[in-house]
């Protein structure tokens, strides 16, 4: 997306297969894209690069320590650089997998503890079963943690997920009670 706007883009992912896909798509579309295989909790290969913007799609649910993530992002942004991040809403993550309607609401079954992890079972595109560890992060960790890491929050919003034909469907009724995502726009505080 950013490459199509003529921005110089560096894509970071832990998965070599995803990096390969990024490279092949960028090449097919004629975009120059730098791809780096790295863990978002260790961006040391990018330290000192002073990026203008870091955009993070929903992914903090795969790591136990969101504060460490924010600290790493701060290390690669220039002073007054911008950070756009999306996270699963803690309330949405606390819902039971089968989401039964009680007649009054939906049951929360995951403890509201930052870094709490559990195994989530999901179906893959080819119908196979896959397991993934998800981590819940509290509002204090997600929002307050940005401030602790040297950011000022410029905008905050909750938003619903929209179903995709090839992706997971998130029930509209459930999101009336617990929107799926939090969107945060922050700016690194300039240091002297």
C-alpha positions as CSV (number, residue, x, y, z in Angstrom):
1,X,0.0,0.0,0.0
2,X,2.7,2.5,1.0
3,X,4.9,1.6,-1.9
4,X,2.0,2.4,-4.3
5,X,2.1,5.9,-2.9
6,X,5.8,6.1,-3.9
7,X,7.1,5.8,-0.3
8,X,10.3,3.9,0.4
9,X,9.1,0.8,2.3
10,X,10.8,-1.7,4.5
11,X,8.7,-4.7,5.3
12,X,9.6,-6.7,8.5
13,X,8.3,-10.2,9.2
14,X,9.5,-13.2,11.2
15,X,8.2,-15.7,8.6
16,X,10.6,-16.3,5.7
17,X,7.6,-17.5,3.6
18,X,5.8,-14.2,4.1
19,X,9.0,-12.3,3.2
20,X,9.2,-14.3,0.0
21,X,5.6,-13.5,-0.8
22,X,6.2,-9.8,-0.2
23,X,9.1,-9.8,-2.5
24,X,7.3,-11.6,-5.3
25,X,4.2,-9.4,-5.1
26,X,6.3,-6.2,-5.0
27,X,8.4,-7.4,-8.0
28,X,5.2,-8.3,-10.0
29,X,3.8,-4.8,-9.3
30,X,7.1,-3.1,-10.0
31,X,7.7,-1.7,-6.5
32,X,11.0,-1.4,-4.8
33,X,10.6,-3.0,-1.4
34,X,13.2,-3.8,1.2
35,X,12.3,-7.0,3.2
36,X,13.9,-7.8,6.5
37,X,13.4,-11.1,8.4
38,X,13.2,-10.0,12.0
39,X,11.3,-10.5,15.2
40,X,9.2,-7.4,16.2
41,X,10.6,-7.7,19.7
42,X,14.1,-7.4,18.4
43,X,14.5,-4.7,15.6
44,X,18.2,-4.3,16.3
45,X,19.0,-4.8,12.5
46,X,17.1,-1.6,12.0
47,X,18.3,0.5,14.9
48,X,19.6,3.9,13.9
49,X,17.6,3.9,10.6
50,X,15.2,6.8,11.8
51,X,12.0,5.9,9.9
52,X,9.3,8.5,9.4
53,X,6.5,6.0,9.9
54,X,6.0,2.6,11.4
55,X,2.7,0.9,10.5
56,X,1.9,-2.3,12.3
57,X,-1.1,-4.3,11.3
58,X,-2.9,-6.4,13.9
59,X,-0.1,-8.6,15.3
60,X,0.6,-7.8,18.9
61,X,-1.7,-10.7,19.9
62,X,1.2,-13.0,19.0
63,X,3.7,-11.6,21.5
64,X,3.6,-11.7,25.3
65,X,5.2,-8.2,25.9
66,X,3.7,-5.2,24.1
67,X,5.9,-2.8,26.1
68,X,9.0,-4.4,24.6
69,X,7.5,-4.0,21.1
70,X,6.8,-0.3,21.7
71,X,10.4,0.2,23.0
72,X,11.8,-1.4,19.8
73,X,9.5,0.7,17.5
74,X,10.7,3.9,19.4
75,X,14.3,2.9,18.6
76,X,13.7,2.9,14.8
77,X,11.6,6.0,14.5
78,X,13.1,9.5,14.1
79,X,12.1,12.2,16.7
80,X,8.5,13.2,15.9
81,X,8.1,10.0,13.8
82,X,4.7,8.5,13.6
83,X,3.5,5.0,14.7
84,X,0.2,3.6,13.5
85,X,-0.8,0.3,15.2
86,X,-3.9,-1.8,15.2
87,X,-4.6,-4.3,18.0
88,X,-7.4,-6.8,18.8
89,X,-9.6,-5.2,21.4
90,X,-9.1,-6.9,24.8
91,X,-12.8,-7.3,25.3
92,X,-13.2,-9.0,21.9
93,X,-10.3,-11.3,22.7
94,X,-11.9,-12.3,26.0
95,X,-14.9,-13.8,24.3
96,X,-15.4,-17.5,24.2
97,X,-14.6,-19.1,20.9
98,X,-18.1,-20.3,20.2
99,X,-19.6,-16.9,21.3
100,X,-22.9,-18.1,22.7
101,X,-25.6,-15.4,23.2
102,X,-26.8,-15.6,26.8
103,X,-29.9,-13.6,26.1
104,X,-28.3,-10.6,27.7
105,X,-24.8,-10.6,26.3
106,X,-21.7,-12.6,25.5
107,X,-19.6,-14.4,28.1
108,X,-16.0,-13.3,28.7
109,X,-13.8,-16.3,29.4
110,X,-10.2,-15.1,29.1
111,X,-8.7,-13.3,32.1
112,X,-8.1,-9.5,31.7
113,X,-4.4,-9.9,32.4
114,X,-1.8,-8.3,30.1
115,X,0.4,-11.0,28.6
116,X,-2.0,-13.8,29.4
117,X,-1.6,-16.5,26.7
118,X,-3.7,-19.3,25.5
119,X,-3.7,-21.8,22.6
120,X,-6.2,-20.9,19.9
121,X,-7.3,-23.5,17.3
122,X,-8.2,-22.2,13.9
123,X,-9.0,-23.7,10.5
124,X,-6.6,-23.0,7.7
125,X,-7.6,-22.1,4.1
126,X,-7.2,-25.8,3.1
127,X,-9.4,-26.9,5.9
128,X,-6.7,-28.2,8.2
129,X,-6.6,-27.4,11.9
130,X,-3.8,-25.1,13.2
131,X,-2.9,-24.0,16.7
132,X,-1.5,-20.5,17.6
133,X,-0.7,-18.9,20.9
134,X,-2.6,-15.6,21.4
135,X,-1.8,-13.1,24.1
136,X,-4.2,-10.6,25.6
137,X,-3.0,-7.1,26.3
138,X,-5.0,-4.7,28.6
139,X,-5.9,-1.2,27.7
140,X,-3.3,0.0,30.2
141,X,-0.6,-2.0,28.3
142,X,-1.8,-1.0,24.8
143,X,-2.4,2.7,25.4
144,X,-0.5,3.5,28.5
145,X,2.4,1.5,27.3
146,X,2.8,3.8,24.3
147,X,3.2,6.8,26.6
148,X,5.7,4.9,28.8
149,X,7.8,4.1,25.7
150,X,8.1,7.8,24.7
151,X,5.0,8.4,22.5
152,X,2.2,10.9,22.6
153,X,-1.1,9.6,21.4
154,X,-2.5,11.6,18.6
155,X,-5.7,9.6,17.9
156,X,-7.5,6.5,19.2
157,X,-10.4,4.7,17.7
158,X,-12.3,1.4,18.0
159,X,-13.5,-0.2,14.8
160,X,-15.4,-3.2,13.7
161,X,-13.9,-5.9,11.5
162,X,-15.4,-6.5,8.1
163,X,-15.8,-10.0,6.9
164,X,-13.8,-11.1,3.9
165,X,-14.7,-13.9,1.5
166,X,-11.4,-15.6,2.1
167,X,-10.9,-14.7,5.7
168,X,-12.5,-15.3,9.1
169,X,-16.0,-13.8,9.6
170,X,-16.6,-11.8,12.7
171,X,-20.2,-11.6,13.6
172,X,-21.8,-8.2,13.4
173,X,-24.0,-8.7,16.5
174,X,-20.9,-9.7,18.6
175,X,-19.2,-6.4,17.6
176,X,-22.2,-4.4,18.8
177,X,-21.0,-5.4,22.2
178,X,-17.2,-5.7,21.6
179,X,-15.7,-4.0,18.6
180,X,-12.9,-6.2,17.2
181,X,-10.1,-3.6,16.9
182,X,-8.3,-0.7,18.5
183,X,-6.5,1.7,16.2
184,X,-3.8,3.9,17.7
185,X,-1.9,6.8,16.0
186,X,1.0,8.0,18.1
187,X,4.0,10.3,17.6
188,X,7.5,9.8,19.1
189,X,8.2,12.6,21.5
190,X,11.2,14.6,20.3
191,X,14.2,14.3,22.6
192,X,16.8,17.0,23.0
